[in-house]
């Protein structure tokens, strides 16, 4: 029997904390799956999955209180009590479930891949490996537990490629045959689960290859009908973000890294939103709404992606950037200009990309701090204008003139409006 040195598992201090109030109350608590797999692969992991025979929600709530984490229940397919803890720029995720079956062996039999069907008791860390998962880890190959793997949960099809490309594992011929047989079952999976797995694939370093295989095997086509995928474009994107950003965009690199790392929702960042924008850039626009409905993106993410696509296409069709033009964009879309510039750079529009970055970082952003000398009420009262688009047009011109350093005082602003209306 192989024993695991549980103290070498990342997150052992949390396991130790769990031990403090489970002993004598929960006779069985098992750590399962990814954390043990990553222990043997010598990889860091901030996800710990526990299974218990009963009252997983009570245990999870006690655990959350003891470490200062947030507790909530997930219930898409199976009830999961989840605890989230943000600590030193890391996000820890602890999932608690009850046995799927009468004991740990039944539970492991219902898991996806042999490499994830590993478990240890936190009280006695002897490796439980019923399906030779450790052997497959050493061979770096993905094998299913049963031939019903995707019938039980079709989302596992996407997980095959996430694990294969993130862990550098081979996919067995058995798995490929089952994927071909069952890929259409993905249409039965909820949008939220598709979205979460899809974004996990986008985070993988070799995501261009992962997406290419998903596309070539017609899996992306099941999720997003009529989607066109350009591997070379995505390979270029990866090269820009990882290698060229600090060279080509040296004066803006820190600002661009900051933009790319901004969270748009829990677990999703601008860098992934930009990848999604690129994926749909040349797809049929009539399908966008269906695609984003499928992914269950937030309203803010959907607005951003649609805006990025529209503006990028406009510039690729020959439009040039100007301060007044970019100022007229809504604030949320102005804040996507760094991403639009990066996408334009992919298409050899380097000078245009720099023009946009210069206007955004050196003019639009500083201009937001300038005082407002005139508002719509003043325009109506002093110049007798009626409410409507004309007022916004004048106010925009005043702000642009301020940014261009043509207006410094309230008197300058009034004079500018007088001249504008007289002309």
GILIN-V51012 format. One record per residue. N is the residue number from 1. RES is the residue in three letters. OMEGA is omega as a letter, one per 30 degrees, with the letter a starting at -180 (999 if undefined). BURIAL is 1 if it has 16 or more other C-alpha atoms within 10 Angstrom, else 0. D_FIRST is the distance of its C-alpha to the first C-alpha in Angstrom with 1 decimal. Layout:
n & res & omega & burial & d_first
N & RES & OMEGA & BURIAL & D_FIRST
N & RES & OMEGA & BURIAL & D_FIRST
//
This chain:
n & res & omega & burial & d_first
1 & UNK & a & 0 & 0.0
2 & UNK & l & 0 & 3.8
3 & UNK & l & 0 & 6.4
4 & UNK & l & 1 & 9.9
5 & UNK & a & 0 & 13.0
6 & UNK & l & 1 & 14.9
7 & UNK & l & 0 & 18.1
8 & UNK & l & 0 & 18.3
9 & UNK & l & 1 & 18.6
10 & UNK & a & 1 & 22.3
11 & UNK & a & 1 & 23.6
12 & UNK & a & 0 & 21.4
13 & UNK & l & 0 & 24.7
14 & UNK & l & 1 & 25.1
15 & UNK & l & 1 & 21.6
16 & UNK & l & 0 & 22.6
17 & UNK & l & 0 & 25.9
18 & UNK & a & 1 & 24.4
19 & UNK & a & 1 & 22.4
20 & UNK & a & 0 & 25.8
21 & UNK & l & 0 & 27.3
22 & UNK & a & 1 & 24.4
23 & UNK & l & 0 & 23.1
24 & UNK & a & 0 & 24.8
25 & UNK & l & 0 & 26.3
26 & UNK & a & 0 & 23.6
27 & UNK & l & 0 & 20.8
28 & UNK & l & 1 & 18.7
29 & UNK & a & 1 & 18.9
30 & UNK & l & 1 & 16.5
31 & UNK & a & 1 & 16.9
32 & UNK & l & 1 & 16.9
33 & UNK & a & 1 & 18.2
34 & UNK & a & 1 & 20.2
35 & UNK & l & 1 & 19.1
36 & UNK & l & 1 & 15.5
37 & UNK & a & 1 & 17.0
38 & UNK & l & 1 & 19.4
39 & UNK & a & 1 & 16.9
40 & UNK & l & 0 & 15.6
41 & UNK & a & 0 & 19.3
42 & UNK & l & 0 & 20.5
43 & UNK & l & 0 & 23.0
44 & UNK & l & 0 & 24.5
45 & UNK & l & 1 & 24.4
46 & UNK & l & 0 & 26.6
47 & UNK & l & 1 & 25.3
48 & UNK & a & 1 & 22.8
49 & UNK & a & 1 & 22.2
50 & UNK & l & 1 & 21.1
51 & UNK & a & 1 & 21.1
52 & UNK & a & 1 & 22.1
53 & UNK & a & 1 & 23.4
54 & UNK & l & 0 & 26.9
55 & UNK & l & 0 & 29.6
56 & UNK & a & 1 & 28.1
57 & UNK & l & 1 & 31.6
58 & UNK & l & 0 & 32.0
59 & UNK & a & 1 & 28.8
60 & UNK & a & 1 & 29.7
61 & UNK & l & 1 & 33.2
62 & UNK & l & 1 & 32.1
63 & UNK & l & 1 & 29.8
64 & UNK & l & 1 & 32.7
65 & UNK & a & 0 & 35.1
66 & UNK & a & 0 & 32.8
67 & UNK & a & 0 & 32.5
68 & UNK & l & 0 & 35.9
69 & UNK & l & 1 & 34.8
70 & UNK & a & 1 & 36.5
71 & UNK & l & 1 & 35.3
72 & UNK & a & 0 & 36.3
73 & UNK & l & 0 & 35.4
74 & UNK & a & 0 & 35.0
75 & UNK & a & 0 & 35.6
76 & UNK & l & 0 & 36.4
77 & UNK & a & 0 & 34.0
78 & UNK & a & 0 & 31.5
79 & UNK & l & 0 & 32.0
80 & UNK & l & 1 & 30.3
81 & UNK & a & 1 & 30.9
82 & UNK & l & 1 & 31.1
83 & UNK & l & 1 & 31.6
84 & UNK & l & 1 & 33.1
85 & UNK & l & 1 & 33.6
86 & UNK & a & 0 & 35.7
87 & UNK & l & 0 & 35.0
88 & UNK & l & 0 & 36.5
89 & UNK & l & 0 & 37.2
90 & UNK & l & 0 & 33.7
91 & UNK & l & 0 & 33.2
92 & UNK & l & 1 & 30.0
93 & UNK & l & 1 & 29.1
94 & UNK & l & 1 & 26.9
95 & UNK & l & 1 & 26.7
96 & UNK & l & 1 & 25.9
97 & UNK & l & 1 & 25.8
98 & UNK & l & 1 & 25.2
99 & UNK & l & 1 & 22.8
100 & UNK & a & 1 & 24.3
101 & UNK & a & 0 & 23.9
102 & UNK & a & 0 & 22.8
103 & UNK & a & 0 & 19.3
104 & UNK & a & 1 & 16.7
105 & UNK & l & 1 & 16.0
106 & UNK & a & 0 & 19.8
107 & UNK & a & 1 & 20.1
108 & UNK & a & 1 & 17.7
109 & UNK & a & 1 & 19.7
110 & UNK & l & 1 & 22.8
111 & UNK & a & 1 & 22.0
112 & UNK & a & 1 & 23.6
113 & UNK & a & 1 & 21.6
114 & UNK & a & 1 & 18.1
115 & UNK & l & 1 & 17.7
116 & UNK & a & 1 & 18.5
117 & UNK & l & 1 & 16.4
118 & UNK & a & 1 & 13.4
119 & UNK & l & 1 & 12.8
120 & UNK & l & 1 & 11.5
121 & UNK & l & 1 & 13.2
122 & UNK & l & 1 & 15.6
123 & UNK & a & 1 & 15.3
124 & UNK & a & 0 & 11.6
125 & UNK & l & 1 & 10.2
126 & UNK & a & 1 & 6.6
127 & UNK & l & 1 & 7.1
128 & UNK & a & 1 & 8.7
129 & UNK & a & 1 & 9.9
130 & UNK & a & 0 & 12.1
131 & UNK & l & 1 & 14.7
132 & UNK & l & 0 & 13.3
133 & UNK & l & 1 & 14.6
134 & UNK & l & 1 & 12.8
135 & UNK & l & 0 & 14.5
136 & UNK & l & 1 & 17.7
137 & UNK & a & 1 & 17.5
138 & UNK & l & 0 & 17.5
139 & UNK & a & 0 & 20.3
140 & UNK & l & 1 & 22.0
141 & UNK & l & 1 & 23.0
142 & UNK & l & 1 & 23.6
143 & UNK & l & 1 & 22.9
144 & UNK & l & 1 & 23.7
145 & UNK & l & 1 & 21.6
146 & UNK & l & 1 & 24.7
147 & UNK & l & 0 & 28.3
148 & UNK & a & 0 & 29.5
149 & UNK & a & 1 & 28.0
150 & UNK & l & 1 & 31.5
151 & UNK & l & 1 & 33.2
152 & UNK & l & 0 & 31.0
153 & UNK & a & 1 & 31.8
154 & UNK & a & 1 & 34.1
155 & UNK & l & 1 & 33.6
156 & UNK & l & 1 & 30.2
157 & UNK & l & 1 & 32.6
158 & UNK & l & 1 & 33.5
159 & UNK & l & 1 & 30.0
160 & UNK & a & 1 & 29.2
161 & UNK & l & 1 & 31.7
162 & UNK & a & 1 & 30.8
163 & UNK & a & 1 & 27.2
164 & UNK & a & 1 & 28.4
165 & UNK & l & 1 & 31.0
166 & UNK & a & 1 & 29.4
167 & UNK & a & 1 & 26.2
168 & UNK & l & 0 & 27.9
169 & UNK & l & 1 & 26.0
170 & UNK & l & 1 & 27.5
171 & UNK & a & 1 & 28.3
172 & UNK & l & 0 & 27.5
173 & UNK & l & 0 & 30.6
174 & UNK & l & 0 & 29.2
175 & UNK & l & 1 & 29.3
176 & UNK & l & 0 & 32.8
177 & UNK & a & 0 & 34.0
178 & UNK & l & 1 & 32.8
179 & UNK & l & 1 & 34.4
180 & UNK & a & 0 & 37.7
181 & UNK & a & 0 & 37.6
182 & UNK & a & 1 & 36.9
183 & UNK & a & 1 & 38.4
184 & UNK & l & 0 & 41.4
185 & UNK & l & 1 & 39.3
186 & UNK & l & 1 & 39.2
187 & UNK & a & 0 & 42.7
188 & UNK & a & 0 & 41.2
189 & UNK & a & 1 & 39.1
190 & UNK & a & 0 & 40.6
191 & UNK & a & 1 & 42.3
192 & UNK & a & 0 & 40.3
193 & UNK & l & 0 & 37.0
194 & UNK & a & 1 & 38.5
195 & UNK & a & 1 & 40.0
196 & UNK & l & 1 & 36.8
197 & UNK & l & 0 & 34.8
198 & UNK & l & 1 & 37.8
199 & UNK & l & 1 & 38.2
200 & UNK & l & 1 & 34.5
201 & UNK & l & 1 & 35.3
202 & UNK & a & 1 & 38.5
203 & UNK & a & 1 & 36.5
204 & UNK & a & 1 & 34.4
205 & UNK & a & 0 & 35.9
206 & UNK & a & 1 & 36.5
207 & UNK & l & 1 & 38.0
208 & UNK & l & 1 & 41.0
209 & UNK & l & 1 & 39.0
210 & UNK & l & 1 & 36.8
211 & UNK & l & 1 & 40.0
212 & UNK & l & 1 & 41.6
213 & UNK & l & 0 & 39.0
214 & UNK & l & 1 & 39.2
215 & UNK & a & 1 & 43.0
216 & UNK & a & 0 & 43.0
217 & UNK & l & 0 & 40.8
218 & UNK & l & 1 & 43.2
219 & UNK & l & 1 & 40.7
220 & UNK & l & 1 & 42.8
221 & UNK & l & 1 & 45.7
222 & UNK & a & 1 & 44.2
223 & UNK & a & 1 & 43.8
224 & UNK & a & 1 & 47.0
225 & UNK & l & 0 & 49.5
226 & UNK & l & 0 & 52.0
227 & UNK & l & 1 & 50.0
228 & UNK & a & 1 & 50.8
229 & UNK & a & 1 & 48.2
230 & UNK & a & 0 & 49.2
231 & UNK & a & 1 & 46.2
232 & UNK & l & 0 & 48.5
233 & UNK & l & 1 & 49.7
234 & UNK & l & 1 & 46.2
235 & UNK & l & 0 & 45.3
236 & UNK & l & 1 & 48.4
237 & UNK & l & 1 & 47.5
238 & UNK & l & 1 & 44.2
239 & UNK & a & 0 & 46.1
240 & UNK & a & 1 & 48.6
241 & UNK & a & 1 & 46.3
242 & UNK & a & 0 & 43.9
243 & UNK & a & 0 & 46.4
244 & UNK & a & 0 & 50.0
245 & UNK & a & 1 & 50.2
246 & UNK & a & 1 & 50.4
247 & UNK & a & 0 & 52.9
248 & UNK & a & 0 & 55.2
249 & UNK & a & 1 & 55.2
250 & UNK & a & 0 & 54.9
251 & UNK & a & 0 & 57.4
252 & UNK & a & 1 & 55.6
253 & UNK & a & 1 & 52.0
254 & UNK & l & 0 & 50.9
255 & UNK & a & 0 & 52.8
256 & UNK & l & 1 & 51.2
257 & UNK & l & 1 & 47.7
258 & UNK & l & 0 & 48.5
259 & UNK & a & 1 & 49.8
260 & UNK & a & 1 & 46.7
261 & UNK & l & 0 & 44.3
262 & UNK & l & 0 & 46.2
263 & UNK & l & 0 & 44.3
264 & UNK & l & 1 & 46.1
265 & UNK & a & 0 & 43.6
266 & UNK & l & 0 & 40.2
267 & UNK & a & 0 & 37.9
268 & UNK & a & 1 & 40.9
269 & UNK & a & 1 & 43.1
270 & UNK & a & 1 & 46.3
271 & UNK & l & 1 & 44.7
272 & UNK & l & 1 & 43.1
273 & UNK & l & 1 & 46.4
274 & UNK & l & 1 & 48.2
275 & UNK & l & 1 & 45.9
276 & UNK & l & 1 & 46.7
277 & UNK & a & 1 & 50.4
278 & UNK & a & 1 & 50.3
279 & UNK & a & 1 & 48.6
280 & UNK & a & 1 & 51.4
281 & UNK & a & 1 & 54.2
282 & UNK & l & 0 & 55.6
283 & UNK & l & 0 & 54.5
284 & UNK & a & 0 & 57.1
285 & UNK & l & 0 & 58.2
286 & UNK & a & 0 & 58.7
287 & UNK & a & 0 & 55.0
288 & UNK & a & 1 & 54.0
289 & UNK & l & 0 & 54.3
290 & UNK & l & 0 & 52.1
291 & UNK & a & 1 & 49.5
292 & UNK & l & 1 & 49.3
293 & UNK & l & 0 & 49.4
294 & UNK & a & 1 & 46.4
295 & UNK & a & 1 & 44.5
296 & UNK & l & 1 & 45.6
297 & UNK & l & 1 & 46.5
298 & UNK & l & 0 & 48.4
299 & UNK & l & 0 & 52.2
300 & UNK & l & 0 & 52.2
301 & UNK & l & 1 & 49.8
302 & UNK & l & 1 & 51.9
303 & UNK & a & 0 & 55.1
304 & UNK & a & 1 & 53.8
305 & UNK & l & 1 & 52.6
306 & UNK & l & 1 & 55.8
307 & UNK & l & 1 & 57.8
308 & UNK & a & 1 & 56.0
309 & UNK & a & 1 & 56.5
310 & UNK & a & 0 & 60.1
311 & UNK & l & 1 & 61.0
312 & UNK & l & 1 & 59.2
313 & UNK & a & 1 & 61.0
314 & UNK & a & 0 & 64.3
315 & UNK & l & 1 & 63.9
316 & UNK & l & 0 & 62.8
317 & UNK & l & 0 & 66.0
318 & UNK & l & 0 & 68.1
319 & UNK & l & 0 & 68.6
320 & UNK & a & 0 & 68.7
321 & UNK & l & 0 & 67.5
322 & UNK & a & 0 & 70.0
323 & UNK & a & 1 & 69.8
324 & UNK & l & 1 & 71.8
325 & UNK & a & 0 & 69.8
326 & UNK & l & 1 & 66.4
327 & UNK & a & 1 & 67.8
328 & UNK & l & 0 & 68.7
329 & UNK & l & 0 & 65.1
330 & UNK & a & 0 & 63.4
331 & UNK & a & 0 & 61.5
332 & UNK & a & 0 & 58.1
333 & UNK & l & 1 & 58.9
334 & UNK & a & 1 & 60.4
335 & UNK & l & 1 & 57.0
336 & UNK & a & 1 & 55.5
337 & UNK & l & 1 & 57.9
338 & UNK & l & 1 & 55.3
339 & UNK & l & 1 & 53.1
340 & UNK & l & 1 & 56.2
341 & UNK & l & 1 & 57.1
342 & UNK & l & 1 & 53.7
343 & UNK & l & 1 & 54.0
344 & UNK & l & 1 & 57.5
345 & UNK & l & 1 & 56.4
346 & UNK & a & 1 & 54.1
347 & UNK & l & 0 & 57.4
348 & UNK & l & 0 & 59.1
349 & UNK & a & 0 & 61.1
350 & UNK & a & 1 & 60.4
351 & UNK & l & 0 & 63.8
352 & UNK & l & 1 & 63.7
353 & UNK & a & 1 & 60.2
354 & UNK & l & 1 & 61.6
355 & UNK & a & 0 & 64.7
356 & UNK & l & 1 & 62.6
357 & UNK & l & 1 & 60.3
358 & UNK & a & 0 & 63.4
359 & UNK & a & 1 & 65.1
360 & UNK & a & 1 & 62.1
361 & UNK & a & 1 & 61.0
362 & UNK & a & 0 & 64.4
363 & UNK & a & 1 & 66.7
364 & UNK & a & 1 & 65.1
365 & UNK & l & 0 & 62.6
366 & UNK & a & 0 & 65.1
367 & UNK & l & 1 & 67.8
368 & UNK & a & 0 & 65.9
369 & UNK & a & 0 & 66.8
370 & UNK & l & 0 & 70.5
371 & UNK & l & 0 & 72.8
372 & UNK & a & 0 & 74.2
373 & UNK & a & 1 & 78.0
374 & UNK & l & 1 & 78.7
375 & UNK & a & 0 & 77.2
376 & UNK & a & 1 & 78.2
377 & UNK & l & 0 & 80.3
378 & UNK & l & 0 & 82.3
379 & UNK & a & 1 & 82.9
380 & UNK & a & 0 & 84.2
381 & UNK & a & 0 & 86.4
382 & UNK & a & 0 & 87.9
383 & UNK & l & 0 & 88.1
384 & UNK & a & 0 & 88.4
385 & UNK & l & 0 & 85.5
386 & UNK & l & 0 & 84.1
387 & UNK & a & 0 & 80.4
388 & UNK & a & 0 & 78.5
389 & UNK & l & 0 & 76.9
390 & UNK & a & 0 & 79.8
391 & UNK & l & 1 & 78.8
392 & UNK & l & 0 & 75.2
393 & UNK & a & 0 & 76.6
394 & UNK & l & 1 & 78.9
395 & UNK & l & 1 & 76.2
396 & UNK & a & 0 & 73.9
397 & UNK & l & 1 & 76.7
398 & UNK & a & 1 & 77.3
399 & UNK & l & 1 & 73.6
400 & UNK & l & 1 & 73.6
401 & UNK & l & 1 & 76.8
402 & UNK & a & 1 & 75.2
403 & UNK & l & 1 & 72.2
404 & UNK & l & 0 & 74.6
405 & UNK & l & 0 & 76.4
406 & UNK & l & 0 & 79.6
407 & UNK & a & 1 & 79.5
408 & UNK & a & 0 & 79.1
409 & UNK & l & 0 & 81.0
410 & UNK & l & 0 & 82.0
411 & UNK & l & 0 & 85.4
412 & UNK & a & 1 & 83.9
413 & UNK & l & 1 & 82.0
414 & UNK & l & 1 & 85.1
415 & UNK & a & 0 & 87.1
416 & UNK & l & 1 & 84.5
417 & UNK & l & 1 & 84.5
418 & UNK & a & 0 & 88.4
419 & UNK & a & 0 & 88.4
420 & UNK & a & 0 & 85.8
421 & UNK & l & 0 & 87.7
422 & UNK & a & 0 & 91.1
423 & UNK & 999 & 0 & 89.8
//
